[in-house]
């Protein structure tokens, strides 16, 4: 077989160049792009931020706003009655209920009570711990999205568009702001599995899209190595690895200057980060030294690796260490059936940890500069999916209105924003689109959403897209 020597030489030199760039940079972080990796883009943040960091508690599947926060006593009067056409208004529904002949309304099968200084309605059966922190949070009841199915909806709220391939919010923040700790990534993702009906989660939801891949979220595993291949191979200690890499650096550094592929620089940064994380991550994942009274804030499940409670405590620990954006995905919020039992289980997973996180941040003096966001990709319908029985029913997807809460870092305390109709089906005042939510999150971190852009396919792309988006100033303190 005949080989083209020119092609062979090109491939050989390319491989050597990538290896030299990656490995030599482990020991010389200043070799390539360290300024951008550590501090983000010049001019960012655009103004003094209220938040140094953000923790996003994302409930994948669509939690029912009707059964948690958006309660109205009138719902009891319409239980079992047909949803009026004047309320539905011909709005798009999913294929799962489009064939139903009737749409009976379902009131919450739980008890609500007013809590806090402002008498905020909260489901006391499902969220007793969250009820205890309502004076610290803002509840937005008028969230809305055009998407009615999971994949486009969760992609939309996380990346700003319903189509796949765009950067996630955390990647945008990593690109613009960088990380406060050079030994940790700017964007970390943790996943917990609930006991409800699951929807798939794809790595692209925390991916970097067209941004350099060094800005994608780093997913931490709940067992074994937190990040695959983070540890040295058996028999190789840190000094041995350094000696090996120094030797490779000497062999290959001469060829590095010949190549200018931006993605090669991204790989270099990832190699650098992986090496530095070796010294930081194992200690962060070890909660054994946390005082008992702190663990007690998060509930007994904090002792279980991979639980939502454990991830909340780990998020606080990483926030302390300078991680810019932490996103905790909790799966299982798709209650198309058996809602009373499944929703109770899901809320049991998250209620005390959410409240515990807020209390922990306050006790540590971190609440004022940590932004906490809590919600899902959409809500659920007031009408039943499937046959309505005395103690069992489901709810379909509903994007026209749903609830999200925010806290800390310049967000009003004990505040409710937006209002829905008596069927919790349409917004009556102060609508907040998911683009508005994302613009507000960026704003609290010192970023003007129209200025954080990346030129791709001839356009200055941004998280909030080209459509109108606004900072929701009404919820800001």
Secondary structure per residue as TSV (DSSP state, phi and psi in degrees):
chain	resnum	aa	ss	phi	psi
A	1	X	-	360.0	137.3
A	2	X	-	-96.7	130.2
A	3	X	-	-110.6	142.6
A	4	X	-	-78.7	111.9
A	5	X	H	-61.7	-30.0
A	6	X	H	-67.8	-43.8
A	7	X	H	-65.1	-42.3
A	8	X	H	-61.5	-42.1
A	9	X	H	-65.3	-38.8
A	10	X	H	-61.2	-47.6
A	11	X	H	-64.7	-39.8
A	12	X	H	-64.3	-46.5
A	13	X	H	-66.8	-36.8
A	14	X	H	-62.5	-47.4
A	15	X	H	-61.4	-42.8
A	16	X	H	-64.5	-39.2
A	17	X	H	-63.7	-42.2
A	18	X	H	-64.3	-41.5
A	19	X	H	-64.3	-41.9
A	20	X	H	-63.9	-45.3
A	21	X	H	-60.7	-45.9
A	22	X	H	-66.9	-50.8
A	23	X	H	-75.6	-38.5
A	24	X	H	-67.0	-31.1
A	25	X	H	-71.4	-18.2
A	26	X	H	-59.1	-32.8
A	27	X	H	-102.9	-7.9
A	28	X	-	-136.5	76.1
A	29	X	T	-57.8	-21.3
A	30	X	T	-80.7	-3.3
A	31	X	S	-62.3	-45.5
A	32	X	S	-139.6	122.9
A	33	X	S	59.5	21.1
A	34	X	H	-68.5	-30.0
A	35	X	H	-62.8	-46.2
A	36	X	H	-68.7	-39.2
A	37	X	H	-63.4	-37.7
A	38	X	H	-82.6	-40.2
A	39	X	H	-117.8	5.0
A	40	X	-	75.2	-157.2
A	41	X	S	-83.2	150.2
A	42	X	T	-59.5	138.0
A	43	X	T	87.3	-1.0
A	44	X	-	-113.5	138.3
A	45	X	S	-64.3	156.6
A	46	X	S	-75.4	-23.0
A	47	X	S	-155.9	171.0
A	48	X	-	-60.6	119.2
A	49	X	-	-80.0	150.8
A	50	X	S	-81.5	-30.9
A	51	X	-	-112.8	132.9
A	52	X	S	-84.2	-23.1
A	53	X	E	-156.0	165.9
A	54	X	E	-138.8	143.5
A	55	X	E	-121.3	117.1
A	56	X	E	-107.5	112.8
A	57	X	E	-93.9	102.4
A	58	X	E	-107.4	121.6
A	59	X	E	-99.6	96.5
A	60	X	E	-73.9	125.8
A	61	X	T	124.5	-24.7
A	62	X	-	98.8	85.6
A	63	X	-	-67.7	146.7
A	64	X	-	-76.1	112.1
A	65	X	S	-67.4	-30.0
A	66	X	T	-64.5	-34.5
A	67	X	T	-98.2	5.3
A	68	X	T	-123.7	-59.2
A	69	X	T	-125.9	-32.0
A	70	X	-	-90.8	65.3
A	71	X	-	-97.3	141.8
A	72	X	-	-137.3	132.1
A	73	X	G	-55.7	-27.3
A	74	X	G	-63.6	-18.9
A	75	X	G	-60.6	-30.1
A	76	X	G	-65.6	-29.3
A	77	X	G	-78.1	-19.0
A	78	X	G	-106.1	4.5
A	79	X	T	-58.7	127.9
A	80	X	T	85.9	-11.5
A	81	X	S	-85.6	152.3
A	82	X	B	-68.3	137.1
A	83	X	-	-64.7	119.6
A	84	X	-	-63.7	145.6
A	85	X	H	-60.3	-30.0
A	86	X	H	-67.0	-23.3
A	87	X	H	-89.2	-44.7
A	88	X	H	-66.1	-39.6
A	89	X	T	57.0	32.1
A	90	X	T	66.6	19.2
A	91	X	-	-66.6	152.4
A	92	X	-	-62.9	136.1
A	93	X	-	-126.5	168.0
A	94	X	-	-79.7	167.3
A	95	X	T	-68.5	-15.0
A	96	X	T	-75.3	-23.6
A	97	X	T	-122.9	-1.8
A	98	X	T	-63.6	-22.4
A	99	X	T	-90.6	-1.2
A	100	X	-	-68.9	142.7
A	101	X	S	-85.4	-22.4
A	102	X	-	-138.4	157.4
A	103	X	-	-131.1	74.5
A	104	X	B	-71.6	135.0
A	105	X	B	-72.9	147.3
A	106	X	-	-128.0	115.4
A	107	X	-	-73.9	157.8
A	108	X	-	-58.3	138.6
A	109	X	S	-95.1	36.9
A	110	X	S	-141.0	166.9
A	111	X	-	-96.9	135.8
A	112	X	E	-108.1	157.6
A	113	X	E	-151.9	155.9
A	114	X	E	-85.7	137.3
A	115	X	E	-132.9	158.8
A	116	X	T	78.7	177.4
A	117	X	T	-63.7	-26.8
A	118	X	T	-104.2	7.7
A	119	X	T	64.8	50.4
A	120	X	E	-78.9	128.7
A	121	X	E	-70.4	127.5
A	122	X	E	-142.2	144.1
A	123	X	E	-68.3	106.6
A	124	X	T	-74.8	-22.1
A	125	X	T	-74.2	-40.6
A	126	X	T	-95.2	-31.4
A	127	X	-	-128.9	53.1
A	128	X	H	-65.0	-34.3
A	129	X	H	-73.9	-41.4
A	130	X	H	-63.0	-35.4
A	131	X	H	-57.7	-29.9
A	132	X	T	-76.4	-8.7
A	133	X	T	-116.8	13.4
A	134	X	G	-62.0	-23.4
A	135	X	G	-77.1	-3.2
A	136	X	G	-107.6	-5.3
A	137	X	E	-124.7	161.9
A	138	X	E	-107.8	127.9
A	139	X	E	-103.6	117.7
A	140	X	E	-97.2	113.2
A	141	X	E	-97.9	0.5
A	142	X	E	-119.0	30.5
A	143	X	E	-65.4	148.8
A	144	X	E	-155.3	154.1
A	145	X	-	-148.8	156.6
A	146	X	S	-82.8	-19.8
A	147	X	-	-77.9	141.6
A	148	X	-	-123.1	-2.5
A	149	X	S	-118.5	154.0
A	150	X	H	-57.9	-55.2
A	151	X	H	-60.2	-51.1
A	152	X	H	-64.9	-32.9
A	153	X	H	-70.2	-46.6
A	154	X	H	-72.3	-30.1
A	155	X	H	-68.1	-41.4
A	156	X	H	-60.2	-52.3
A	157	X	H	-71.7	-26.0
A	158	X	H	-89.6	-25.4
A	159	X	H	-123.7	-10.5
A	160	X	S	94.1	-7.3
A	161	X	S	-141.1	158.3
A	162	X	S	-82.4	-18.9
A	163	X	S	-85.1	151.9
A	164	X	T	-74.1	157.9
A	165	X	T	108.1	-4.6
A	166	X	S	-96.9	158.9
A	167	X	-	-68.1	147.2
A	168	X	-	-77.6	164.1
A	169	X	H	-57.5	-44.8
A	170	X	H	-61.3	-35.8
A	171	X	H	-67.8	-40.1
A	172	X	H	-60.0	-43.3
A	173	X	H	-69.0	-37.6
A	174	X	H	-61.8	-43.5
A	175	X	H	-63.5	-44.0
A	176	X	H	-81.4	-39.0
A	177	X	H	-109.6	-21.5
A	178	X	-	70.2	-164.7
A	179	X	-	-118.0	149.0
A	180	X	S	-80.3	-13.8
A	181	X	-	-125.9	113.2
A	182	X	T	-67.4	-14.2
A	183	X	T	-90.7	-1.3
A	184	X	S	-133.2	148.1
A	185	X	-	-67.8	159.8
A	186	X	S	-75.5	-21.4
A	187	X	E	-133.6	118.0
A	188	X	E	-124.1	139.2
A	189	X	E	-121.5	137.2
A	190	X	E	-132.8	144.7
A	191	X	E	-125.4	134.6
A	192	X	E	-125.0	149.8
A	193	X	E	-105.2	121.3
A	194	X	-	-82.8	-172.5
A	195	X	S	-105.0	7.5
A	196	X	S	-95.1	-167.1
A	197	X	-	-73.0	127.8
A	198	X	-	-94.6	147.8
A	199	X	-	-118.1	151.0
A	200	X	-	-66.2	145.9
A	201	X	-	-117.9	130.7
A	202	X	-	-110.6	145.1
A	203	X	G	-59.0	-24.8
A	204	X	G	-65.2	-17.0
A	205	X	G	-68.2	-21.0
A	206	X	G	-120.2	23.2
A	207	X	-	-81.2	170.7
A	208	X	-	-98.2	-4.4
A	209	X	T	56.3	-126.7
A	210	X	T	-85.0	-4.3
A	211	X	S	-74.2	160.0
A	212	X	-	-52.8	138.5
A	213	X	G	-67.2	-11.9
A	214	X	G	-65.7	-12.5
A	215	X	G	-98.2	2.7
A	216	X	S	-69.7	156.8
A	217	X	-	-67.6	141.4
A	218	X	E	-94.2	113.9
A	219	X	E	-85.8	123.0
A	220	X	-	-93.2	132.2
A	221	X	-	-85.0	153.5
A	222	X	S	-89.0	-13.2
A	223	X	S	-140.3	158.7
A	224	X	S	67.7	-148.8
A	225	X	-	-66.9	131.4
A	226	X	S	-57.2	-35.9
A	227	X	S	-128.6	130.5
A	228	X	T	-56.2	136.6
A	229	X	T	64.6	20.9
A	230	X	-	-71.9	-34.8
A	231	X	S	-81.5	155.2
A	232	X	-	-68.1	150.8
A	233	X	-	-61.9	156.0
A	234	X	T	-54.4	135.2
A	235	X	T	86.8	-4.6
A	236	X	-	-114.2	114.0
A	237	X	-	-94.7	179.4
A	238	X	H	-64.7	-40.0
A	239	X	H	-65.6	-39.7
A	240	X	H	-63.7	-40.9
A	241	X	H	-64.9	-39.5
A	242	X	H	-63.3	-43.0
A	243	X	H	-60.0	-41.6
A	244	X	H	-64.0	-44.3
A	245	X	H	-69.7	-35.2
A	246	X	H	-62.6	-39.3
A	247	X	H	-64.3	-44.1
A	248	X	H	-64.9	-34.8
A	249	X	H	-61.3	-44.7
A	250	X	H	-63.0	-36.4
A	251	X	H	-73.2	-36.3
A	252	X	H	-108.9	-13.2
A	253	X	H	-62.4	-26.1
A	254	X	H	-66.1	-24.8
A	255	X	H	-92.3	-10.0
A	256	X	H	-61.6	-37.7
A	257	X	T	-64.6	-14.8
A	258	X	T	-79.9	-11.6
A	259	X	-	-124.1	145.0
A	260	X	-	-135.8	31.4
A	261	X	-	-71.4	119.4
A	262	X	H	-56.8	-35.2
A	263	X	H	-67.9	-26.7
A	264	X	H	-64.1	-40.1
A	265	X	H	-64.2	-36.9
A	266	X	H	-62.9	-43.0
A	267	X	H	-62.5	-39.2
A	268	X	H	-59.2	-46.4
A	269	X	H	-62.4	-37.2
A	270	X	H	-66.4	-40.8
A	271	X	H	-62.9	-42.4
A	272	X	H	-60.4	-46.6
A	273	X	H	-63.3	-43.1
A	274	X	H	-58.8	-41.8
A	275	X	H	-66.6	-42.3
A	276	X	H	-70.3	-33.1
A	277	X	H	-64.6	-23.1
A	278	X	H	-56.8	-33.1
A	279	X	H	-86.7	-17.1
A	280	X	H	-106.0	-44.0
A	281	X	H	-65.2	-46.8
A	282	X	H	-54.7	-40.6
A	283	X	H	-69.3	-37.7
A	284	X	H	-65.0	-35.1
A	285	X	H	-78.1	-12.9
A	286	X	-	-91.1	108.9
A	287	X	-	-99.0	10.0
A	288	X	T	-62.3	-25.6
A	289	X	T	-91.3	-0.4
A	290	X	S	-69.1	134.4
A	291	X	-	-60.7	151.1
A	292	X	H	-59.1	-39.2
A	293	X	H	-66.2	-26.9
A	294	X	H	-74.6	-47.2
A	295	X	H	-58.2	-37.3
A	296	X	H	-62.7	-26.3
A	297	X	H	-60.2	-34.5
A	298	X	H	-92.7	-10.7
A	299	X	-	95.1	168.5
A	300	X	G	-62.2	-27.5
A	301	X	G	-67.4	-9.4
A	302	X	G	-61.9	-23.1
A	303	X	G	-78.8	-8.0
A	304	X	S	-98.1	113.7
A	305	X	T	-57.6	137.0
A	306	X	T	88.7	-8.4
A	307	X	S	-75.4	159.7
A	308	X	H	-62.3	-38.3
A	309	X	H	-61.3	-46.8
A	310	X	H	-61.1	-42.1
A	311	X	H	-64.8	-34.6
A	312	X	H	-64.7	-43.1
A	313	X	H	-65.5	-41.8
A	314	X	H	-62.8	-36.2
A	315	X	H	-62.5	-42.6
A	316	X	H	-62.5	-41.8
A	317	X	H	-63.4	-40.3
A	318	X	H	-73.8	-34.2
A	319	X	H	-60.5	-39.6
A	320	X	H	-61.8	-30.5
A	321	X	T	-89.6	5.6
A	322	X	T	97.8	11.4
A	323	X	-	-69.8	128.4
A	324	X	S	-73.2	-45.1
A	325	X	E	-138.5	120.8
A	326	X	E	-117.8	128.7
A	327	X	E	-124.3	120.9
A	328	X	E	-108.8	108.3
A	329	X	E	-89.9	124.8
A	330	X	E	-115.7	120.3
A	331	X	E	-91.3	157.3
A	332	X	-	113.5	17.9
A	333	X	-	-100.5	32.1
A	334	X	-	-111.3	74.2
A	335	X	-	-86.9	77.3
A	336	X	S	-77.2	-18.6
A	337	X	S	-150.0	163.6
A	338	X	-	51.3	40.0
A	339	X	H	-59.7	-46.1
A	340	X	H	-55.3	-43.5
A	341	X	H	-79.2	-42.3
A	342	X	H	-69.0	-40.5
A	343	X	H	-66.7	-36.5
A	344	X	H	-61.3	-42.7
A	345	X	H	-64.6	-44.5
A	346	X	H	-62.4	-46.1
A	347	X	H	-65.5	-32.1
A	348	X	H	-62.6	-31.0
A	349	X	H	-70.2	-36.5
A	350	X	H	-110.1	-18.1
A	351	X	H	-60.2	-59.5
A	352	X	H	-67.4	-41.1
A	353	X	H	-59.7	-40.9
A	354	X	H	-61.5	-48.5
A	355	X	H	-65.1	-39.4
A	356	X	H	-62.8	-37.8
A	357	X	H	-62.2	-46.0
A	358	X	H	-61.0	-45.2
A	359	X	H	-64.2	-40.6
A	360	X	H	-63.9	-44.9
A	361	X	H	-61.0	-40.5
A	362	X	H	-65.2	-44.0
A	363	X	H	-64.1	-29.3
A	364	X	T	-93.5	3.0
A	365	X	T	72.2	21.4
A	366	X	-	-102.4	-8.2
A	367	X	G	-64.5	-35.8
A	368	X	G	-70.7	-20.9
A	369	X	G	-126.2	20.6
A	370	X	E	-121.1	123.5
A	371	X	E	-92.3	127.7
A	372	X	E	-116.0	129.9
A	373	X	E	-123.0	138.6
A	374	X	E	-140.9	118.4
A	375	X	E	172.0	-176.2
A	376	X	-	-124.1	-163.3
A	377	X	S	-85.7	-22.5
A	378	X	-	-166.1	-174.2
A	379	X	E	-109.4	-152.1
A	380	X	E	-131.3	160.2
A	381	X	E	-78.1	151.9
A	382	X	E	-71.7	-25.0
A	383	X	E	-88.6	156.7
A	384	X	E	-79.8	140.4
A	385	X	E	-94.3	122.7
A	386	X	S	82.9	-172.1
A	387	X	-	-71.5	133.1
A	388	X	-	-87.2	120.0
A	389	X	-	-117.5	179.8
A	390	X	S	-60.3	-42.7
A	391	X	S	-131.0	18.5
A	392	X	-	-147.0	134.2
A	393	X	-	-169.7	173.2
A	394	X	E	-130.5	169.9
A	395	X	E	-130.8	142.6
A	396	X	E	-86.7	176.8
A	397	X	E	-67.1	146.2
A	398	X	E	-147.8	115.8
A	399	X	-	-102.4	-8.9
A	400	X	S	-68.8	-27.3
A	401	X	S	-160.0	138.9
A	402	X	E	-158.8	177.6
A	403	X	E	-118.3	139.3
A	404	X	E	-137.0	145.7
A	405	X	E	-120.6	154.0
A	406	X	E	-134.8	157.2
A	407	X	E	-157.4	159.5
A	408	X	S	77.7	177.0
A	409	X	T	43.4	54.2
A	410	X	T	86.6	7.3
A	411	X	B	-90.5	139.3
A	412	X	-	-58.5	149.1
A	413	X	S	-103.5	142.3
A	414	X	S	60.9	45.7
A	415	X	E	-129.3	145.1
A	416	X	E	-120.7	135.6
A	417	X	E	-126.7	133.8
A	418	X	-	88.5	157.3
A	419	X	E	-146.7	136.8
A	420	X	E	-108.6	171.0
A	421	X	-	-75.7	179.0
A	422	X	T	-68.9	-8.2
A	423	X	T	-103.9	4.8
A	424	X	S	50.5	40.0
A	425	X	S	-116.4	-32.5
A	426	X	S	-130.1	155.4
A	427	X	E	-87.9	131.1
A	428	X	E	-96.9	-32.6
A	429	X	E	-153.8	151.5
A	430	X	-	56.9	58.5
A	431	X	-	-65.8	144.5
A	432	X	E	-128.3	106.4
A	433	X	E	-75.4	159.1
A	434	X	H	-62.6	-26.9
A	435	X	H	-66.1	-36.8
A	436	X	H	-65.2	-40.8
A	437	X	H	-59.8	-47.0
A	438	X	H	-64.7	-39.2
A	439	X	H	-62.7	-36.3
A	440	X	H	-70.5	-41.0
A	441	X	H	-60.1	-46.8
A	442	X	H	-60.6	-42.1
A	443	X	H	-59.4	-44.3
A	444	X	H	-65.8	-21.5
A	445	X	T	-93.8	9.9
A	446	X	T	85.0	20.6
A	447	X	-	-117.9	126.5
A	448	X	-	-80.9	121.6
A	449	X	T	-63.2	-22.2
A	450	X	T	-85.7	-9.6
A	451	X	T	-99.2	-18.4
A	452	X	-	-86.8	94.9
A	453	X	-	-131.1	163.8
A	454	X	E	-146.2	126.6
A	455	X	E	-74.5	118.5
A	456	X	E	-150.1	131.1
A	457	X	T	52.6	38.8
A	458	X	T	80.5	4.0
A	459	X	E	-122.8	150.6
A	460	X	E	-85.3	91.7
A	461	X	E	-72.6	151.2
A	462	X	-	-153.0	162.6
A	463	X	T	-59.2	-40.7
A	464	X	T	-88.8	3.7
A	465	X	-	67.8	-165.0
A	466	X	S	-94.5	-11.3
A	467	X	S	-72.4	166.3
A	468	X	-	-67.4	133.6
A	469	X	-	-142.7	146.5
A	470	X	-	-138.2	153.8
A	471	X	-	-75.5	130.3
A	472	X	-	-83.2	84.0
A	473	X	G	-69.7	-20.4
A	474	X	G	-62.6	-23.9
A	475	X	G	-96.8	1.2
A	476	X	B	-91.7	138.5
A	477	X	-	-71.1	360.0
